[in-house]
Amino acid sequence: NFWRSIMNTFANYIAVLLVLLFAVDGICQSQSGEGKKMLTMDDYGLWRTVTSTQLSNDGKWMTFDYSKPEADEEAPDERNLQIKHLDSDKVYEVPFAVHPVFSDDVRWVAYLIDMNRKEAKKLKGKNKPVERKVQLLDLETGEKVTWDNATSFAFSSRSSELYISKAKQSGAKHSATDLIVYDITRKLNHHIGSVSDMGFNKQGTFLAYIRDAADMTANGLYVLDLESYLRTPLDQDAASYSQMTWDESGTALAVLKGNKDKELLHRRNQLITITGLGSESLTKSELNSADDTDFPKDMVISEHGRLAWNSDVSKIFFGIKEQEPDPKYRTSDKEKRASNDGDSNSNKITPTSDLDIWHWKDVRIQSVQRARARRERRFTYRAVYNLPTKKFVRLADKTMKHIEISRDGKWGVGRDEEPYIHDYNPLKADYYRVDTENGERLPMFKALEKPMGLSPDSRYFAYWKNAHVWIYDLNSGVARNLTQEAPVSFVNQEDDYVGEKPPYGLAGWSKDGKYMILNHRYDLWLQALNSDKALNLTGGAGAEKEVRLRYIKFDRGEKTIDLSKVLILSAYGQWTKKSGFYRLDAGAAFSNKKAEPLIFEDKSIKRPVRAKNADQYMFSMESYVECPDYYVSDGTFSDPRRITDANPQQEQYLWGKMVLIDYTNKDGVRLQGALAIPDSRKDGERLPLVVGFYEKSSHYLNEYERPRYAPSSWIHLMEMVSGGYMMMYADVHFRIGSTMEDMLECVEAAADKAVELGYADPERIGLMGHSFSGAGAIYTAGKSKKFAAVSAGAGAVDPGGLHHLWGYSADRKTGGGQNAHQYE
């Protein structure tokens, strides 16, 4: 197929490099690899990755499967979802199952079932639909219930209902589909037709849905009471409904409804809100833009802008945009039809021009305009409707297009980027405090580059200025430098991009509303919001061992950090490349306790998941010689148990090992390289070496390199090392304004160190770079005499113009242009 041919071409490209570079005989295997074979491209299809991992809320069940990303298209489809009980031998296997989800009570698991890939391919070739199924499995009894021709599903939070969205019928022009609500307790199916959107509320007591029939019969917003299964229409109209949105508490709903005028481009929507669901005080409100005197007459409520409730459901936020004529019905055509009654050609519509004109004064270059065209066409300005006062307020306009709303809905923080848009300079903006009651704006600060966001309690806006963390009190309008008296600087001195150096980051806000938790290079710090007091939350444990400690957000819905509970932190050794988890006891910052290691090894330990209702964890662990497999453990991490075994066949192959080497640039900046050494190397033997680089790369020391086809210069690492070549991932340190020279200096230093340590043959050293480092490889090829051969993939051939073009992909419609300033 196309991609396989591309990858074979790239493989040949790399092979030419190796042939030109080495012309070496007998680099195969030695006694250290006796009985093992060299990896080749023909073996790539054997390698598996672990997929479909889920951990149940009680930590007793886990799902997983294996995938072969590089397998030939004709290879058998071996997908087979495992649903394993972690405290027994009980396992359910479901062929071709994907996207498993446990119910909250862990009695059930549901998943989609795909068609066999070969069968699906045949159907696609005949332009026939490829159907999926939804299946529900009882984890206690093994009983299964299946629904054919389904696309999605979801459990209610009380685990007694499952909805199943059916696929659109083949040939149907309307997008709405059938919905099945399955009463799990009573084993009953409830059918609802012509549904375009649906969702359970937080408590699992109601299912809201939009009916969207092709003929608009009984279209509207409905709720299904999950106790009585009574369906109640909350609003009905011969209109199209969209953007159905529950509030956080599950007692309020909002939706848009509207119709499109024939000769206008956008729908004329009305905003419908329902509050008090589940109580006797149910209230319905409506904002009709045509009847509201404050609403701009040339604009509409847009279905392209999302709806959002404030925390007490007194306000609903939405998007508005300018109404426009439909290009298919332009004035000239209308006039032509009016003046040519009876003319058979009068109804012909003049084609819309697709000529794309670029002016040298355009704020953004053409490729960026192309990439953003759809986004710009769908852009909306934020507005709010105050339910108690029934007042509409416009919050954003062309002079301030963007706004972030506080959770309580009282304040907005608006930003105007227009004065600072530039091809490659860092993006800045002017900021304003916006009162959502009346839309009044108060200037906060100008030309701010690094905002840090609103506090969860809606009182503060945090930002970075002049190498310090500041907060702006939205109630008082007063800004304050929080960290000017802190005993450490929060400037990320390791950041080597152009522009103001950033902070290490904001980990979060404390639950009691008194602190923000700031990342330092190695530790976490508590910074008081009402004083200059700063405390080392992790007790200096990170700095002491040069281990970077970071807070792990296990709950996606979490808004604050509860310091009264034990915290699990990720840990990464700056110079050892070890990783793992640390424990921080409750209240540690106020009792001078240090964070303590739970597990910290010469491996890459990541992707942690915590069971919602148990002290159980699931995580992956890998190294250069160990593929990423999944483990489970209790909160001590003292005895992790491996659950998956993705690639046992690796034992048959020459694989090599990794070592870490240290070197410096000319300024004495400490750098490292991760050097892969083949099994074939004898003590004292100098082998050919390929140096790969891209900014900081030594962190690959404990990363597993799965054999694979991919459009990158490093993807043949395992094949090269297995075949007897050495490969190094080298760090580069950048100064400002000397990008190409910095790359040259650092890759030469890395190569010199490999020679000095007795690993590399100085006559047989090659260099690989791709994309950004591809440009560096081209530059190095013209300047350096250390490299016998150089491979540059997708590299800019005009390094001198790098700061103008990088990141724009001028020859592609997908060019984003967001990162150009980073590479100047």
C-alpha positions in Angstrom: 0.0 0.0 0.0 0.9 3.6 -0.2 2.4 4.1 3.3 4.3 0.8 3.1 5.9 1.9 -0.2 6.8 5.3 1.4 8.4 3.5 4.4 10.3 1.1 2.2 11.7 4.1 0.3 12.8 5.7 3.5 14.4 2.4 4.6 16.4 2.4 1.4 17.4 6.0 2.1 18.7 5.0 5.6 20.4 1.9 4.1 22.3 4.0 1.6 23.6 6.1 4.6 24.9 3.0 6.4 26.5 1.6 3.2 28.2 4.9 2.5 29.3 5.3 6.0 30.7 2.0 7.0 31.3 -0.6 4.3 32.2 -2.8 7.2 32.5 -6.6 7.2 31.4 -9.1 9.7 29.3 -6.9 12.0 26.7 -9.4 12.9 26.7 -11.3 16.1 29.3 -12.5 18.6 29.4 -14.9 21.4 27.5 -12.5 23.6 24.5 -12.9 21.3 25.0 -16.6 20.5 21.8 -18.2 19.2 20.0 -14.9 18.6 19.2 -13.4 15.3 19.4 -10.0 13.8 16.3 -7.9 13.5 15.1 -7.0 10.0 12.2 -5.2 8.5 10.4 -8.5 7.9 10.1 -8.9 11.7 8.4 -5.6 12.4 4.9 -7.1 12.1 5.5 -9.4 15.1 5.7 -6.5 17.6 2.7 -5.7 19.7 1.5 -2.7 21.7 -0.8 -2.9 24.7 -4.2 -1.2 24.1 -7.7 -0.9 25.7 -6.4 -0.6 29.2 -9.0 0.2 31.9 -9.0 -0.2 35.7 -12.3 -0.7 37.5 -13.4 1.6 40.3 -12.7 -1.0 43.0 -9.3 -1.9 41.5 -10.3 -5.6 41.0 -10.8 -5.8 37.3 -8.6 -4.7 34.4 -9.0 -4.8 30.6 -6.3 -4.9 28.0 -5.6 -6.1 24.4 -2.7 -6.3 22.0 -2.3 -4.6 18.7 0.2 -5.2 15.8 0.5 -1.8 14.2 3.1 -2.9 11.7 1.4 -6.2 10.7 0.8 -6.8 7.0 -2.7 -6.1 5.8 -3.2 -9.7 5.0 -2.2 -10.9 8.5 -4.9 -12.4 10.7 -6.8 -10.0 13.0 -5.7 -11.1 16.4 -7.5 -8.5 18.5 -8.9 -10.2 21.6 -10.0 -8.1 24.6 -9.0 -9.5 27.9 -11.2 -8.7 30.9 -9.3 -10.0 33.9 -10.1 -10.3 37.5 -6.9 -9.3 39.3 -7.4 -11.4 42.4 -8.3 -14.7 40.7 -7.8 -16.6 37.4 -11.1 -15.4 36.0 -10.7 -13.9 32.5 -13.3 -13.1 29.9 -12.1 -12.9 26.3 -14.0 -11.0 23.6 -12.6 -11.0 20.0 -12.4 -7.7 18.2 -13.8 -5.7 21.2 -12.6 -2.1 21.7 -13.2 0.9 24.0 -14.2 -1.0 27.2 -15.9 0.9 30.0 -16.7 -0.5 33.5 -19.9 0.6 35.2 -19.4 2.6 38.4 -20.6 -0.3 40.6 -18.2 -2.7 38.7 -21.0 -5.2 38.1 -20.9 -4.6 34.3 -18.5 -3.8 31.5 -19.6 -2.6 28.1 -17.6 -2.3 24.9 -17.8 -2.0 21.1 -17.2 -5.0 18.9 -15.5 -4.3 15.6 -15.8 -6.4 12.5 -12.8 -8.6 11.5 -10.5 -6.3 9.6 -10.4 -8.4 6.5 -14.2 -8.5 6.3 -14.4 -4.8 6.9 -11.9 -4.1 4.1 -14.0 -6.1 1.7 -17.1 -4.1 2.6 -15.3 -0.8 2.3 -14.1 -1.8 -1.1 -17.8 -2.4 -2.1 -18.8 1.0 -0.5 -20.9 -1.0 2.0 -21.3 0.0 5.7 -19.0 -1.6 8.2 -21.1 -2.3 11.3 -20.2 -2.4 14.9 -22.0 -3.9 17.9 -22.3 -2.9 21.5 -22.1 -5.6 24.1 -22.9 -5.6 27.8 -21.2 -8.2 30.0 -22.3 -9.2 33.5 -19.0 -9.7 35.4 -20.6 -12.0 38.0 -22.4 -14.4 35.7 -20.8 -13.9 32.3 -24.2 -13.2 30.7 -24.0 -11.0 27.6 -26.5 -8.7 25.9 -25.7 -7.5 22.4 -27.0 -4.7 20.2 -26.3 -4.7 16.5 -25.4 -1.8 14.2 -24.4 0.5 17.1 -21.9 3.3 17.3 -21.6 4.4 21.0 -22.8 3.8 24.5 -22.6 5.1 28.1 -23.6 4.0 31.6 -25.6 6.2 34.0 -23.6 7.0 37.1 -25.9 4.7 39.2 -25.0 1.8 36.9 -28.6 0.8 36.3 -29.0 2.1 32.7 -27.0 1.9 29.5 -27.8 3.9 26.4 -26.8 2.7 23.0 -26.7 4.9 20.0 -27.5 3.1 16.8 -25.8 3.8 13.4 -27.3 5.9 10.8 -29.2 3.9 8.2 -27.4 3.3 4.9 -28.4 6.0 2.5 -30.2 8.2 5.1 -29.6 11.9 4.5 -30.6 12.9 8.0 -28.0 12.5 10.8 -30.3 11.6 13.7 -30.4 7.9 14.7 -32.3 5.6 17.0 -31.4 5.4 20.7 -31.9 2.4 22.9 -32.0 3.0 26.7 -31.5 -0.4 28.4 -32.9 -0.9 31.9 -30.2 -3.2 33.3 -32.1 -4.2 36.4 -35.3 -5.1 34.6 -33.6 -6.2 31.4 -35.9 -4.0 29.2 -35.1 -2.0 26.1 -36.6 1.4 25.6 -36.6 2.7 22.0 -36.4 6.4 21.1 -36.3 7.4 17.5 -34.6 10.3 15.6 -32.1 11.3 18.4 -29.2 13.6 17.5 -27.8 14.2 21.0 -28.1 12.6 24.4 -26.6 12.5 27.9 -27.2 11.4 31.5 -27.1 13.9 34.3 -24.5 13.7 37.0 -26.8 11.8 39.5 -28.0 9.3 36.8 -31.6 10.2 37.5 -32.4 11.7 34.0 -31.4 11.1 30.4 -31.8 14.2 28.3 -32.0 14.0 24.5 -32.7 16.0 21.4 -35.3 14.7 18.9 -34.3 15.7 15.4 -36.7 14.1 12.9 -36.2 14.7 9.1 -39.7 16.2 8.8 -39.2 18.1 12.2 -42.3 16.3 13.7 -42.1 16.6 17.5 -38.6 17.9 17.4 -37.5 19.2 20.7 -35.6 18.7 24.0 -36.8 15.8 26.2 -35.9 14.2 29.4 -36.5 10.6 30.4 -37.0 9.9 34.1 -35.0 6.9 34.9 -37.2 5.8 37.8 -40.5 5.9 36.0 -39.3 5.9 32.4 -41.7 8.7 31.7 -40.6 10.9 28.8 -41.3 14.6 29.2 -40.9 17.2 26.4 -39.2 20.3 27.8 -39.5 22.2 24.6 -41.0 21.3 21.2 -40.9 23.2 17.9 -40.5 22.7 14.1 -36.8 23.6 14.4 -33.3 22.2 14.6 -32.0 21.7 18.2 -28.3 21.6 19.2 -25.7 22.2 21.9 -27.6 20.4 24.7 -25.7 21.1 27.9 -26.2 19.8 31.5 -24.9 21.9 34.4 -22.4 20.4 36.9 -25.1 19.5 39.5 -27.4 17.8 36.9 -30.4 19.9 37.6 -30.3 22.4 34.7 -30.3 22.1 30.9 -29.7 24.5 28.1 -30.2 24.1 24.4 -30.4 26.1 21.1 -33.1 25.8 18.6 -33.5 27.6 15.3 -34.0 27.5 11.6 -32.1 28.9 8.6 -33.5 31.5 6.3 -33.1 30.5 2.7 -30.9 33.3 1.6 -28.9 33.8 4.8 -25.9 31.7 5.8 -26.5 31.1 9.6 -29.3 29.7 11.6 -31.4 32.0 13.7 -31.3 30.4 17.1 -33.1 30.9 20.4 -31.6 29.9 23.7 -33.7 27.7 25.9 -32.8 27.0 29.6 -34.5 24.7 32.1 -33.7 24.8 35.8 -35.0 22.9 38.8 -35.2 19.5 37.2 -36.2 16.9 39.7 -37.9 19.5 41.9 -41.2 21.3 42.1 -39.6 24.5 41.0 -38.9 23.7 37.4 -38.4 26.9 35.4 -38.1 27.5 31.7 -36.5 30.6 30.2 -36.0 31.7 26.6 -33.8 34.3 24.9 -35.1 35.2 21.4 -32.6 37.4 19.8 -35.2 39.0 17.6 -37.2 40.3 20.6 -34.3 41.4 22.8 -33.5 45.1 22.3 -29.9 44.7 23.6 -29.1 42.0 21.1 -27.1 43.2 18.1 -29.5 43.2 15.1 -27.0 42.0 12.6 -26.0 38.9 14.7 -27.4 35.5 15.7 -27.0 33.1 18.5 -24.7 30.5 17.0 -24.7 26.7 17.3 -20.9 26.9 16.7 -20.3 28.4 20.1 -20.5 26.0 23.1 -23.0 26.6 26.0 -21.6 26.8 29.5 -23.4 27.2 32.9 -21.9 29.1 35.8 -21.7 27.2 39.1 -25.0 28.3 40.6 -26.9 28.1 37.2 -27.9 31.8 37.3 -26.0 32.5 34.0 -25.6 30.7 30.8 -22.8 31.6 28.4 -23.0 31.1 24.6 -21.6 32.4 21.3 -22.9 34.9 18.8 -21.7 35.7 15.3 -22.5 38.0 12.4 -25.3 37.0 10.1 -24.2 36.8 6.5 -25.8 36.4 3.1 -25.6 32.8 1.7 -23.1 33.0 -1.1 -25.4 30.8 -3.1 -28.0 33.6 -3.1 -26.2 36.8 -3.8 -27.9 40.1 -4.4 -26.9 40.3 -8.0 -28.5 36.9 -8.6 -31.7 37.9 -6.9 -31.9 41.0 -9.0 -31.2 39.0 -12.1 -34.0 36.6 -11.3 -36.4 39.4 -10.5 -35.7 41.1 -13.8 -35.8 38.0 -15.9 -39.2 36.4 -15.0 -39.9 33.6 -17.4 -36.3 33.3 -18.5 -35.3 29.6 -18.2 -31.7 30.6 -17.5 -32.6 33.2 -14.8 -32.3 30.7 -11.9 -28.7 29.8 -12.6 -26.4 30.8 -9.8 -23.2 32.5 -10.5 -20.3 30.2 -9.4 -18.4 31.4 -6.3 -14.8 32.3 -7.1 -12.1 30.2 -5.4 -9.3 32.6 -6.2 -7.1 33.0 -3.1 -5.5 36.4 -2.9 -2.6 37.2 -0.5 -1.6 40.7 0.4 1.8 41.5 1.8 0.2 43.4 4.6 -1.9 40.4 5.8 -1.3 39.8 9.5 -0.8 36.1 9.0 0.9 34.4 6.0 -1.2 32.5 3.5 -0.6 29.0 4.7 -1.7 30.0 8.2 -4.8 31.6 6.8 -5.6 28.4 5.0 -5.2 26.3 8.1 -7.4 28.6 10.1 -10.0 29.3 7.5 -12.7 26.9 8.9 -12.0 27.9 12.5 -12.4 31.5 11.6 -15.6 30.9 9.7 -17.0 29.2 12.8 -15.6 31.7 15.3 -18.1 33.2 17.8 -18.1 36.0 20.3 -18.9 35.2 23.9 -22.1 36.5 25.5 -24.1 35.8 28.6 -27.8 35.5 29.6 -28.6 36.3 33.2 -31.6 34.2 34.1 -32.9 36.0 37.2 -32.8 39.4 35.4 -33.5 38.0 31.9 -30.7 40.3 30.6 -28.5 39.7 27.6 -24.9 41.0 27.8 -22.3 40.9 25.0 -18.9 40.2 26.5 -16.5 39.9 23.5 -16.2 41.8 20.2 -13.7 42.6 17.5 -11.7 44.8 19.9 -11.4 41.9 22.4 -12.2 38.6 20.7 -11.3 36.1 23.5 -12.5 35.7 27.1 -12.1 33.2 29.9 -15.0 33.0 32.4 -14.7 32.4 36.1 -16.6 29.3 37.5 -19.0 31.5 39.4 -19.7 33.5 36.2 -19.2 36.8 37.9 -16.0 37.8 36.0 -14.4 37.3 32.7 -10.8 37.8 31.7 -10.7 39.1 28.2 -7.6 39.3 25.9 -6.9 41.3 22.8 -4.1 39.7 20.7 -4.4 41.8 17.6 -1.7 44.4 18.3 0.9 41.6 18.8 0.2 39.1 16.0 3.5 38.4 14.3 5.1 35.8 12.1 7.6 34.6 14.6 7.6 36.8 17.7 6.1 35.3 20.9 2.3 35.9 21.2 1.3 38.5 23.7 -2.0 40.2 24.5 -3.7 43.0 26.4 -5.9 41.8 29.2 -9.2 43.2 30.7 -11.4 42.4 33.6 -15.0 42.0 32.4 -18.0 42.3 34.6 -20.5 39.8 33.2 -23.4 41.7 34.8 -23.0 44.6 32.4 -20.0 43.9 30.1 -17.9 46.7 31.5 -14.1 46.3 31.0 -11.3 47.3 33.2 -7.7 47.2 31.8 -5.6 44.7 33.7 -2.2 44.8 31.9 -0.7 45.2 28.5 1.5 43.0 26.3 1.3 40.0 28.7 3.0 36.9 27.3 2.4 34.2 29.9 -1.0 33.9 31.6 -1.5 31.1 34.2 -5.3 31.1 34.5 -8.2 31.6 36.8 -8.4 30.2 40.3 -11.1 27.6 40.9 -12.8 29.9 43.5 -13.1 32.6 40.8 -11.3 35.2 42.8 -7.8 35.4 41.2 -6.2 35.4 37.8 -2.6 34.3 37.9 0.1 35.3 35.5 3.9 35.4 34.9 5.7 38.8 34.6 9.2 40.0 35.2 10.4 36.5 36.3 7.7 36.3 39.1 4.3 34.8 39.7 1.6 37.4 40.1 -2.1 37.3 41.0 -4.8 39.8 40.1 -7.6 40.0 42.6 -10.7 40.2 40.4 -12.9 41.6 43.2 -10.6 44.4 44.2 -8.8 45.0 40.9 -5.4 44.9 42.6 -2.4 43.0 41.3 0.3 41.6 43.6 3.7 40.0 43.1 3.5 36.7 45.0 7.0 35.4 44.7 9.2 38.4 45.1 10.1 37.3 48.7 10.3 33.5 47.9 13.6 31.9 48.8 13.9 30.4 45.3 13.4 31.7 41.8 10.7 30.0 39.7 12.3 30.9 36.4 12.9 27.9 34.3 16.6 28.5 33.6 16.8 25.3 31.5 14.4 26.7 28.9 16.4 27.6 25.8 13.7 29.1 23.6 13.6 32.7 22.4 11.5 35.2 24.5 10.9 35.6 28.2 11.9 32.6 30.2 8.8 30.8 31.6 8.1 29.5 35.0 8.3 25.8 35.7 4.6 25.8 35.9 1.5 25.9 38.1 0.6 22.5 39.6 -2.7 23.6 41.0 -4.6 25.5 43.7 -5.2 24.2 47.3 -8.7 23.0 48.2 -8.8 25.5 51.1 -8.3 28.4 48.8 -5.2 29.6 50.6 -2.3 28.5 48.4 -1.2 27.9 44.9 1.2 25.0 44.3 4.1 25.9 42.1 6.6 23.7 40.3 10.2 24.4 40.9 13.0 22.6 39.0 12.8 19.6 41.3 10.4 20.3 44.1 6.8 21.6 44.6 6.3 24.8 46.6 3.3 26.2 48.4 2.9 29.9 47.8 0.4 31.6 50.1 -2.1 33.9 48.3 -2.6 36.3 51.2 1.1 36.8 52.1 4.6 36.4 50.7 5.1 33.1 52.6 6.4 30.2 50.5 7.0 26.7 51.8 8.7 23.7 50.2 5.9 21.3 49.9 8.1 18.3 49.2 10.7 19.2 51.8 13.6 19.5 49.4 13.5 15.8 48.5 13.7 16.6 44.8 16.6 19.1 44.9 18.5 16.8 47.3 18.7 14.0 44.7 18.1 16.1 41.6 14.8 14.3 41.0 11.9 16.2 39.4 8.8 15.7 41.5 5.4 16.6 39.9 1.8 16.3 41.1 -0.3 13.6 39.3 -3.9 14.5 38.6 -5.7 11.2 38.8 -9.2 12.6 38.6 -9.8 14.5 35.4 -12.7 16.4 37.0 -10.6 17.6 39.9 -10.4 21.4 40.3 -8.2 21.7 43.4 -5.5 19.8 45.3 -6.5 18.5 48.7 -3.4 18.9 50.9 -5.1 17.0 53.8 -4.7 13.8 51.9 -1.8 11.7 50.8 -0.4 12.8 47.4 1.3 10.5 44.9 3.9 12.3 42.8 5.7 11.4 39.6 9.5 11.3 39.9 12.2 11.7 37.2 16.0 11.7 37.8 17.5 14.7 35.9 20.9 12.9 35.4 20.1 9.3 36.1 17.0 9.1 33.9 15.4 6.9 36.6 11.6 7.3 37.2 8.8 6.3 39.5 6.6 7.6 42.2 7.0 9.4 45.5 4.6 9.7 48.4 3.8 13.0 50.2 2.0 12.6 53.5 -1.0 14.7 54.4 0.1 18.0 55.8 3.7 17.3 55.0 4.5 21.0 54.2 3.5 22.1 57.7 5.4 19.4 59.6 8.8 19.5 57.7 8.3 16.1 56.2 10.0 15.2 52.9 8.4 13.3 50.0 9.6 9.7 50.1 10.2 7.4 47.2 7.8 4.5 46.7 9.3 3.1 43.5 12.2 4.6 41.6 14.0 2.5 39.0 16.2 2.5 35.9 13.1 2.4 33.8 10.4 4.7 32.4 7.4 4.3 34.7 4.4 6.2 33.5 0.6 6.3 32.6 -0.5 5.9 36.2 -4.2 5.3 36.8 -5.8 5.1 40.3 -8.9 3.2 41.1 -11.7 5.6 42.1 -12.7 3.7 45.2 -9.6 1.7 46.2 -5.9 2.1 46.9 -5.0 0.3 43.7 -3.0 1.6 40.7 -2.3 0.6 37.1 0.8 1.9 35.3 3.2 1.0 32.5 6.9 0.3 32.9 9.5 0.1 30.2 13.2 0.4 29.4 15.4 0.1 26.4 15.3 -3.7 26.7 11.8 -4.1 28.2 8.7 -3.2 26.1 6.0 -1.2 27.7 3.9 -3.6 29.8 1.2 -2.9 32.3 1.5 -3.5 36.1 -0.8 -3.2 39.0 0.0 -2.4 42.6 -1.4 -1.1 45.9 -0.4 2.3 47.2 3.0 1.1 48.5 4.3 0.1 45.1 6.4 -2.4 46.9 5.5 -5.4 44.8 4.2 -4.4 41.4 2.6 -7.3 39.5 3.0 -7.5 35.7 -0.3 -8.2 33.9 0.6 -8.0 30.2 3.3 -9.6 28.2 3.3 -7.9 24.9 6.5 -9.1 23.1 7.9 -12.4 24.5 9.5 -13.0 21.0 12.1 -10.3 21.7 14.2 -12.8 23.5 15.0 -14.4 20.1 16.7 -11.2 18.8 20.0 -9.3 19.3 18.9 -6.2 21.1 21.8 -4.5 22.8 21.9 -2.3 25.8 21.9 1.5 26.7 24.5 3.4 28.6 24.5 7.1 29.6 27.5 9.3 28.8 28.2 12.9 29.9 29.8 15.7 27.9 29.7 19.5 27.8 29.4 22.2 25.2 32.1 25.0 25.0 30.4 26.9 27.8 30.7 23.9 30.1 26.9 23.3 30.1 26.3 19.7 31.1 24.8 17.5 28.4 24.2 13.8 28.1 23.8 11.2 25.4 22.0 7.8 25.5 24.2 5.4 23.7 22.8 2.1 22.3 25.5 -0.6 22.2 25.0 -3.8 20.2 25.3 -7.3 21.7 28.1 -8.0 19.1 30.5 -5.5 20.6 33.6 -7.0 22.3 35.5 -5.2 25.1 37.5 -2.4 23.8 36.1 -2.7 20.3 35.4 0.5 18.4 32.2 0.3 16.3 30.6 2.6 13.8 28.3 5.2 15.4 25.2 7.1 14.2 24.4 10.2 16.2 20.7 11.3 16.3 19.6 14.6 17.9 16.7 16.9 18.4 17.0 19.4 21.3 17.3 17.3 24.5 17.2 13.7 23.6 19.1 11.7 26.3 15.8 11.0 28.1 15.4 8.2 25.5 17.8 6.1 27.7 14.9 4.2 29.2 12.4 4.5 26.3 11.6 1.3 24.4 12.0 1.6 20.7 9.5 -0.6 19.0 10.5 -1.7 15.5 8.2 0.2 13.2 7.7 1.9 10.0 7.5 5.7 10.5 8.5 8.9 8.6 11.4 9.7 11.0 15.1 9.4 11.0 15.3 7.4 14.2 12.9 4.6 13.4 15.5 2.2 12.3 17.4 2.4 15.7 16.7 -1.2 16.6 17.5 -2.6 13.2 20.8 -0.7 13.2 21.8 -1.8 16.8 20.7 -5.3 16.2 22.9 -5.3 13.1 26.0 -4.2 14.9 26.0 -0.4 14.7 25.9 2.0 17.7 23.3 4.7 18.0 23.4 7.8 20.2 20.6 10.1 21.3 22.5 13.4 22.0 21.5 16.5 23.8 21.8 20.0 22.3 21.9 23.2 24.3 20.7 26.3 22.5 21.7 29.9 22.9 19.6 32.6 21.3 20.5 33.5 17.8 23.0 30.8 17.0 20.7 27.7 16.4 22.7 26.0 13.7 26.1 26.6 15.3 24.7 25.2 18.6 23.6 22.0 16.9 27.0 21.6 15.2 28.9 22.2 18.5 26.9 19.8 20.5 26.7 16.9 18.1 30.5 17.2 17.6 31.0 17.2 21.3 28.8 14.0 21.7 30.8 12.2 19.0 34.1 13.2 20.5 33.0 11.8 23.9 32.0 8.5 22.3 35.5 8.3 20.7 37.2 9.3 24.0 35.4 6.6 25.9 36.6 4.0 23.4 33.2 3.2 21.9 33.2 4.8 18.5 35.5 4.5 15.5 36.4 8.1 14.7 36.5 7.3 10.9 33.0 5.8 10.9 30.6 8.3 12.6 27.4 9.3 10.9 24.7 11.9 11.8 20.9 11.8 11.5 18.5 14.6 11.8 14.8 15.0 10.9 12.6 18.1 10.5 14.2 20.8 12.8 17.3 18.7 13.4 17.3 17.8 9.7 18.1 21.4 9.0 20.9 21.1 11.6 22.2 18.0 9.9 22.4 19.8 6.6 24.2 22.7 8.2 26.6 20.3 10.0 27.3 18.5 6.7 28.6 21.7 5.3 30.7 22.7 8.3 32.0 19.6 10.0 34.7 17.0 9.1 33.8 14.6 11.9 31.0 12.8 10.1 31.6 10.4 7.3 28.0 10.6 6.2 24.9 12.6 7.1 21.2 11.8 6.7 18.7 14.7 6.8 15.0 14.0 6.6 12.5 16.9 5.9 15.2 19.5 6.7 15.1 23.1 5.7 17.7 23.7 3.0 18.0 27.4 3.8 19.0 27.5 7.5 19.7 31.2 7.3 15.9 31.8 6.8 14.9 29.4 9.5 13.4 32.1 11.8 11.0 33.2 9.1 9.7 29.9 7.9 9.9 27.3 10.5 6.6 25.8 11.5 4.6 27.2 8.6 4.5 24.4 6.1 4.0 26.9 3.3 3.4 24.2 0.7 0.7 22.4 2.7 -2.8 23.4 3.7 -2.2 22.1 7.2 0.6 24.6 7.9 0.0 25.9 11.4 2.7 28.5 12.0 2.4 28.4 15.7 5.9 27.5 16.7 8.1 29.6 14.4 9.4 31.8 17.2 10.7 28.9 19.1 13.4 28.1 16.6 14.9 31.5 15.8 
